[in-house]
Amino acid sequence: MRTPHHAAAHPRPNPYEELAALDDGPLEVTPLEEFLPEAPEEGAEDAWAPPDHRRGGRRRKNRFAGLPLAVKAVVGLVVVAAFAALADRWALLYAEHRAADTLEDRLDLAAAPEVEIGGFPFLTQVAGERLDSVKVTVPDVAADRVSLAKVSATAHDIRLDTDGLTSVRGARVPRFDGEVQLSFADLNRELGASQVVFTGEGRDRVRAEGTLPVAGHDLRLHAEARIRRQGERGIATEIGKMRLDIGDLATYRPGTGPAQGLHLTSKGSADLARETRKAKALLSVPALAQRLGVPGATVREALADDGRLTELTGSPRFARQVQRLNLVDLALDNPQVLRRLGLDPNLLDALTGLTRPVLAERLSLAFELPEPERGNVRLQEVRVEKDGIRVRVSGSGVSVGS
């Protein structure tokens, strides 16, 4: 604890006395000139000054004015070229759109085609009345019984008949090449109304399989179409190996050959050998027994003795003879036997109407390209692929318009 004696030894200064000491003399005033910078001497360099960051038009104008004349010319040419290229592209798009509308109207197409004009610049080509190339793609083109999924062609070195840059009266196409595509998906929809499906099988063959309703029965259809070129503009199909399966009992093949007609399958003949009622119904017709090559005495024994019947119908020779028997002939004179075998006589009547030409017409994929008014069109190559049929096309001397 501090004592009073210690406080007296170190007295605290009086603030009023210190203020009084400051007022002992007059106050000195520094002249304003000392705070201002001295004027630079003549010939001396300019003193540094901070940069002016104000964004004014005078600075940009001065910067551009300072560019060399050659740089200004290059910039001007680039701007002009950009506007010219933009105008050329707009003119190209307009010409493609007009061409697509014209083709859709004149060819009576279901959808507008896609037109692509090649070469650059476009306006220069029009002024010279010549185009490097034009590609046209047309979807869904009707061709006889089928629709072509896509027809694409590229014309080369087209000569235009123009009236300035604003009117094109016509064009001459010295040559073009393209491709025609038939889609299996479209064929299944158009020709497969009876649930027939087309698939590629090899380079020139198409397999058709599906269900065909006949006289209230769903028959399994099997056929093969061979694709070939016909003439210069057509595609022909040769339908072969046609077969209609009536369950697993019998098979119908249209035609007049020994293998054609309605025949029992291997399973059908085996069922016949096991079922006494069916076997007796067949052997009870003398004409049929004779066709099977069974002697009359043997037939009588088989009809009287089931053991002899089983022995006869179980022989491999009898099974082969039964499968060769054309049931169409059987139905003409003995419809009741057909019923005993499990076959509907009405179905057989309908099958006889499904001749080879009738079935071939249902499965035909043939078509022919239209002939142009001027020039010629030729089919070059036909090939079957996984997704459809492709045909290579070429032509020359085709004219469009006036």
C-alpha positions in Angstrom: 0.0 0.0 0.0 1.4 3.4 -1.1 2.0 6.0 1.6 1.3 9.7 1.4 5.0 10.3 1.7 5.7 8.4 -1.5 2.9 10.4 -3.3 4.5 13.7 -2.3 7.9 12.7 -3.7 6.5 12.4 -7.2 3.8 15.0 -7.7 1.5 14.6 -10.8 1.9 17.4 -13.5 -0.8 20.0 -13.7 -2.5 19.9 -17.2 -3.5 23.6 -17.0 0.1 24.6 -16.6 1.1 22.6 -19.7 -1.6 24.4 -21.8 -0.3 27.7 -20.5 3.2 26.8 -21.6 2.0 26.2 -25.2 0.8 29.8 -25.4 4.1 31.3 -24.6 4.9 32.5 -28.2 3.2 33.3 -31.4 1.8 30.4 -33.7 3.9 29.9 -36.9 1.8 29.3 -40.1 3.3 27.4 -43.0 2.7 29.0 -46.4 0.3 27.1 -48.8 2.9 27.1 -51.6 5.1 24.7 -49.8 2.4 22.0 -50.1 1.9 22.5 -53.9 4.2 20.8 -56.4 6.8 22.9 -58.0 6.2 23.8 -61.7 8.4 21.7 -64.0 11.2 23.4 -65.6 11.2 23.9 -69.3 12.5 20.9 -71.2 12.0 18.6 -68.2 10.1 15.3 -68.6 6.5 15.1 -67.5 5.9 13.9 -64.0 4.2 10.6 -63.5 0.5 10.7 -63.2 -1.9 7.8 -62.4 -3.7 6.2 -65.4 -7.1 7.4 -66.4 -9.5 4.4 -66.2 -12.5 6.2 -67.3 -14.3 4.3 -70.2 -15.0 6.8 -72.8 -15.6 6.7 -76.6 -12.6 8.9 -77.3 -10.2 6.3 -76.0 -11.7 3.5 -78.3 -11.7 5.9 -81.2 -8.2 6.8 -80.7 -7.1 3.1 -80.4 -8.8 2.1 -83.7 -7.5 5.2 -85.4 -4.0 4.1 -84.4 -4.3 0.8 -86.3 -2.5 0.5 -89.6 -4.5 0.8 -92.8 -3.8 -2.8 -93.8 -5.2 -4.1 -90.6 -8.4 -2.0 -91.0 -8.8 -3.4 -94.5 -8.4 -7.0 -93.3 -11.0 -6.4 -90.6 -13.4 -4.9 -93.1 -13.0 -7.8 -95.5 -13.7 -10.3 -92.7 -16.9 -8.6 -91.7 -18.0 -8.4 -95.3 -17.1 -12.1 -95.9 -19.1 -13.1 -92.7 -22.2 -11.3 -93.9 -21.8 -12.8 -97.4 -21.4 -16.3 -96.0 -24.5 -15.8 -93.8 -26.5 -14.6 -96.8 -25.3 -17.6 -98.9 -26.4 -20.0 -96.2 -29.8 -18.4 -95.9 -30.2 -18.6 -99.7 -29.1 -22.3 -99.6 -31.7 -23.2 -96.9 -34.4 -21.3 -98.8 -33.6 -23.2 -102.0 -33.5 -26.6 -100.3 -36.9 -25.9 -98.7 -38.5 -24.7 -102.0 -37.1 -27.8 -103.8 -38.5 -30.1 -101.2 -41.9 -28.5 -101.5 -41.8 -28.7 -105.3 -40.9 -32.4 -105.3 -43.5 -33.3 -102.7 -46.2 -31.5 -104.9 -45.2 -32.8 -108.3 -44.5 -36.4 -107.3 -47.5 -36.5 -105.0 -45.4 -37.8 -102.1 -46.8 -38.8 -98.7 -44.0 -36.8 -96.9 -41.7 -33.9 -97.9 -38.3 -35.2 -99.1 -35.0 -34.1 -97.6 -32.9 -32.0 -100.0 -29.2 -31.3 -99.5 -27.4 -29.0 -102.0 -23.6 -29.5 -102.0 -20.8 -27.2 -102.9 -19.8 -23.7 -101.6 -20.7 -21.0 -102.2 -24.3 -21.6 -103.3 -25.0 -18.3 -104.9 -21.9 -18.4 -107.1 -23.1 -21.9 -108.3 -26.5 -20.5 -109.2 -25.0 -17.6 -111.0 -22.9 -20.0 -113.0 -26.1 -22.2 -113.6 -24.4 -25.3 -112.3 -24.5 -27.2 -109.0 -21.9 -29.6 -107.8 -24.3 -32.1 -106.2 -27.8 -32.4 -104.9 -28.9 -35.3 -102.6 -32.6 -36.1 -102.3 -34.0 -38.5 -99.7 -37.7 -39.5 -100.0 -39.4 -41.6 -97.3 -42.4 -43.9 -97.7 -42.7 -44.1 -101.5 -45.6 -46.3 -102.7 -44.5 -49.0 -105.2 -47.2 -51.5 -106.2 -48.2 -53.6 -103.2 -45.3 -52.5 -101.0 -43.9 -49.2 -99.7 -40.3 -48.3 -100.2 -39.0 -47.3 -96.8 -36.5 -44.8 -98.3 -35.3 -43.7 -101.7 -32.1 -41.7 -101.7 -30.3 -40.4 -104.8 -27.4 -38.0 -105.3 -27.2 -36.1 -108.6 -23.9 -34.8 -109.8 -22.9 -31.8 -112.0 -26.5 -30.4 -112.4 -27.1 -27.9 -115.1 -29.6 -25.2 -114.2 -32.0 -23.3 -116.4 -32.4 -20.0 -114.6 -33.7 -16.5 -115.0 -31.2 -14.7 -112.8 -30.7 -15.6 -109.1 -34.4 -15.5 -108.2 -35.9 -18.0 -110.7 -34.9 -21.6 -111.6 -37.1 -22.9 -114.4 -35.6 -26.4 -114.6 -32.5 -28.6 -114.3 -30.7 -31.3 -116.3 -29.0 -34.2 -114.4 -26.3 -35.9 -116.5 -25.9 -38.7 -113.9 -27.1 -39.8 -110.5 -26.7 -42.8 -108.2 -28.7 -43.8 -105.2 -30.3 -46.6 -103.1 -33.8 -48.0 -102.5 -34.6 -49.7 -99.2 -37.5 -52.0 -98.4 -37.8 -52.5 -94.6 -38.8 -55.8 -93.3 -40.7 -54.0 -90.5 -42.8 -52.2 -93.2 -43.3 -55.5 -95.1 -44.5 -57.2 -92.0 -47.0 -54.5 -91.4 -48.3 -54.3 -95.0 -48.1 -57.9 -96.2 -48.3 -59.5 -92.8 -51.9 -58.8 -92.1 -52.2 -62.5 -91.4 -49.3 -62.3 -89.0 -46.6 -63.3 -91.5 -43.1 -62.2 -90.6 -40.3 -61.6 -93.2 -36.7 -62.2 -92.4 -33.5 -62.1 -94.4 -31.9 -65.5 -95.3 -28.7 -65.2 -97.3 -27.9 -62.6 -100.0 -30.9 -63.1 -102.2 -33.5 -64.9 -100.1 -36.3 -63.9 -97.7 -38.0 -66.3 -95.4 -41.7 -65.8 -94.6 -43.2 -67.5 -91.5 -46.4 -66.9 -89.6 -50.0 -67.7 -89.2 -52.6 -67.8 -92.0 -56.3 -68.1 -91.0 -58.1 -70.5 -93.4 -61.8 -71.6 -92.8 -61.7 -70.8 -89.1 -58.4 -72.6 -88.6 -55.0 -70.9 -87.9 -52.5 -72.7 -90.1 -48.7 -72.3 -89.8 -47.2 -70.8 -92.9 -43.7 -71.4 -94.2 -42.3 -70.0 -97.5 -39.2 -68.7 -99.1 -38.9 -65.8 -101.6 -36.0 -65.5 -103.9 -35.3 -61.8 -104.8 -33.9 -61.0 -108.3 -33.8 -58.0 -110.6 -36.4 -57.9 -113.4 -35.6 -55.7 -116.3 -34.0 -52.3 -115.7 -36.4 -51.0 -113.1 -38.2 -53.9 -111.5 -37.7 -56.4 -108.7 -39.3 -59.9 -108.9 -39.8 -62.5 -106.2 -40.0 -66.2 -106.8 -42.0 -67.9 -104.0 -41.0 -71.4 -103.2 -41.0 -74.0 -100.5 -44.6 -73.0 -99.5 -46.1 -75.1 -96.7 -49.2 -74.8 -94.5 -49.1 -77.0 -91.4 -52.5 -78.1 -89.9 -51.2 -78.5 -86.4 -48.9 -81.6 -86.2 -51.5 -83.7 -88.1 -51.0 -82.8 -91.8 -49.2 -80.5 -94.2 -50.6 -78.8 -97.3 -48.3 -77.9 -100.2 -50.0 -76.1 -103.1 -49.3 -77.5 -106.5 -49.8 -80.6 -108.6 -46.6 -82.6 -108.1 -46.3 -85.8 -106.2 -45.1 -84.0 -103.1 -47.9 -81.4 -103.3 -51.3 -81.6 -101.8 -52.4 -82.6 -98.3 -50.4 -85.3 -96.6 -50.2 -86.7 -93.1 -47.1 -85.8 -91.1 -44.9 -88.4 -89.4 -46.7 -87.9 -86.2 -50.1 -88.1 -88.0 -49.2 -91.4 -89.6 -47.9 -92.7 -86.2 -51.2 -91.7 -84.6 -53.1 -93.5 -87.4 -51.2 -96.7 -86.7 -52.0 -96.5 -83.0 -55.7 -95.7 -83.3 -57.6 -98.7 -84.6 -60.7 -96.6 -85.5 -58.7 -94.4 -87.9 -56.8 -97.2 -89.5 -60.0 -99.2 -90.2 -61.7 -96.1 -91.7 -58.8 -95.7 -94.1 -58.5 -99.4 -95.1 -62.3 -99.8 -95.5 -62.1 -97.7 -98.7 -60.9 -100.2 -101.4 -59.5 -97.4 -103.7 -57.3 -96.1 -100.8 -56.2 -99.6 -99.8 -55.2 -100.1 -103.4 -53.2 -96.9 -103.4 -51.4 -98.0 -100.2 -50.4 -101.1 -102.0 -52.1 -103.5 -99.5 -53.6 -106.7 -101.1 -57.3 -107.2 -100.6 -56.9 -110.4 -98.6 -54.5 -108.6 -96.2 -57.0 -105.8 -95.8 -59.9 -108.2 -94.9 -57.7 -110.0 -92.3 -56.7 -106.6 -90.8 -60.3 -105.5 -90.6 -61.3 -108.7 -88.9 -58.4 -109.1 -86.5 -57.0 -106.2 -84.5 -53.7 -108.1 -84.1 -53.3 -108.3 -87.8 -54.3 -104.7 -88.1 -51.7 -103.6 -85.6 -49.1 -105.7 -87.4 -50.0 -104.1 -90.8 -50.2 -100.5 -89.7 -47.1 -100.7 -87.5 -44.8 -101.7 -90.4 -42.5 -98.9 -91.7 -43.6 -99.6 -95.3 -47.3 -98.8 -94.4 -46.2 -95.6 -92.6 -44.3 -94.4 -95.7 -47.3 -95.2 -98.0 -49.7 -93.4 -95.7 -47.5 -90.2 -95.8 -47.4 -90.3 -99.6 -51.2 -90.5 -99.8 -52.8 -87.2 -101.0 -55.7 -86.5 -98.7 -57.2 -84.1 -101.2 -58.1 -87.0 -103.4 -59.4 -88.8 -100.4 -61.8 -86.0 -99.5 -63.3 -85.8 -103.0 -65.1 -89.2 -102.7 -64.8 -90.0 -99.0 -65.3 -86.9 -96.9 -66.5 -89.1 -93.9 -63.1 -90.7 -93.8 -61.5 -87.3 -93.6 -63.5 -86.5 -90.5 -62.5 -89.7 -88.9 -58.9 -88.7 -89.4 -59.5 -85.5 -87.6 -59.6 -83.1 -90.6 -62.4 -80.6 -91.3 -63.7 -81.1 -94.9 -64.5 -77.3 -95.0 -60.8 -76.6 -94.4 -59.9 -78.9 -97.2 -62.2 -77.1 -99.6 -60.6 -73.8 -98.6 -57.1 -75.2 -99.0 -57.8 -76.3 -102.6 -58.5 -72.6 -103.4 -55.1 -71.6 -102.0 -53.2 -72.5 -105.2 -49.6 -71.7 -105.7 -50.3 -68.4 -107.6 -52.7 -67.2 -104.9 -50.2 -67.8 -102.1 -47.4 -66.4 -104.2 -49.3 -63.2 -104.8 -49.9 -62.8 -101.1 -46.2 -63.1 -100.3 -44.9 -61.2 -103.4 -42.4 -58.4 -102.7 -42.1 -57.3 -106.3 -42.1 -53.7 -107.3 -41.1 -51.5 -110.2 -39.7 -48.0 -110.2 -41.6 -45.4 -112.2 -40.1 -44.4 -115.5 -39.1 -40.8 -115.8 -40.5 -38.6 -118.5 -37.0 -37.8 -119.7 -33.9 -39.9 -119.1 -33.5 -43.4 -117.7 -33.3 -45.2 -114.4 -31.7 -48.6 -113.8 -31.4 -51.0 -110.9 -27.9 -52.2 -110.5 -27.7 -54.6 -107.6 -30.2 -56.3 -105.2 -29.1 -57.7 -101.9 -30.9 -58.9 -98.8 -29.7 -57.7 -95.5 -30.7 -58.2 -91.9 -33.2 -55.3 -91.7 -34.5 -55.4 -95.3 -33.8 -55.4 -99.0 -31.5 -52.8 -100.5 -31.3 -52.0 -104.2 -28.6 -49.9 -105.8 -29.9 -47.4 -108.4 -28.3 -45.3 -111.2 -29.6 -43.0 -113.9 -28.6 -40.5 -116.5 -30.1 -37.8 -118.7 -32.9 -36.9 -116.3 -34.6 -33.5 -116.7 -36.7 -31.7 -114.1 -39.0 -28.8 -114.8 -39.3 -27.0 -118.1 
